[in-house]
Amino acid sequence: MIGRRELLASLSLLGAGLVPLHAKAKAYQGPPVDRIVVYKSHRKMFLLNKKTAVKSYDIALGFAPEGSKEKLGDGRTPEGDYRINRRNENSRFHLSLGISYPDRNDRKRARQAGIDPGGDIFIHGRGKFFRRVKGDWTWGCIAVRDKEMEEIFDLVELGTVISIYP
C-alpha cells in the first residue's frame, strides 16, 4: 500500500512534469511540445516547442497517402491543421492520440459531395500485429514504432495543434 509521503512525492513530481502520463511511458524532462508538424511526402513528424523541433520521427501513413483524405475508406491521411482531441491507452495499436479530423470544413465538403468523410484518425503505434509491416499501411492514420509512441504520448497534451502537409 502506498503511504501518504509517497503519494505526496508522486503528486509533486507529476506537477513538475517528471512522472509519465501513463504506465507505458518514461518521464520526459525537456521543453513542452506546443505543436506537431507532419510532412507526408518525407514521411516525417516533428514535435515542436516555439518553432524548434525537439523530437522527430519516421512515420507510416495511409495505404494511399497522396492527396488529402476525402472519404471513408480512401486510405489517405488528412492534410491541414487539426488538434489532438483524445488519448487512448488501450489502443490495439499500443497507444494512440486522436486527431480532430473531420473538422467543420471537412464535414461540409463531404456533405456537399454526398460522401462520408470518415474519421477516427490517430497518431498511433504498431501494436503486436503490425510490428513488422513495411511502408504505408494504415487506413489514414500516422503510425510510429511503439517505443516512439510511448514518448509521443507522454509529450503531447490534448489541444496540441497538428499541421499535416503534403
C-alpha positions, 0 to 999 in steps of 0.5 A: 500500500502506498503511504501518504509521503509517497503519494505526496512525492508522486503528486509533486513530481507529476506537477513538475512534469517528471512522472509519465502520463501513463504506465507505458511511458518514461518521464520526459524532462525537456521543453513542452511540445506546443505543436506537431508538424507532419510532412507526408511526402518525407514521411516525417513528424516533428514535435515542436516547442516555439518553432524548434523541433525537439523530437522527430520521427519516421512515420507510416501513413495511409495505404494511399497517402497522396492527396488529402483524405476525402472519404471513408475508406480512401486510405489517405491521411488528412492534410491541414491543421487539426488538434489532438482531441483524445488519448487512448491507452488501450489502443490495439495499436499500443497507444494512440492520440486522436486527431480532430479530423473531420473538422467543420470544413471537412464535414461540409465538403463531404456533405456537399459531395454526398460522401462520408468523410470518415474519421477516427484518425490517430497518431498511433503505434504498431501494436503486436500485429503490425510490428513488422509491416513495411511502408504505408499501411494504415487506413489514414492514420500516422503510425510510429514504432511503439517505443516512439509512441510511448514518448509521443504520448507522454509529450503531447497534451490534448489541444496540441495543434497538428499541421499535416502537409503534403 
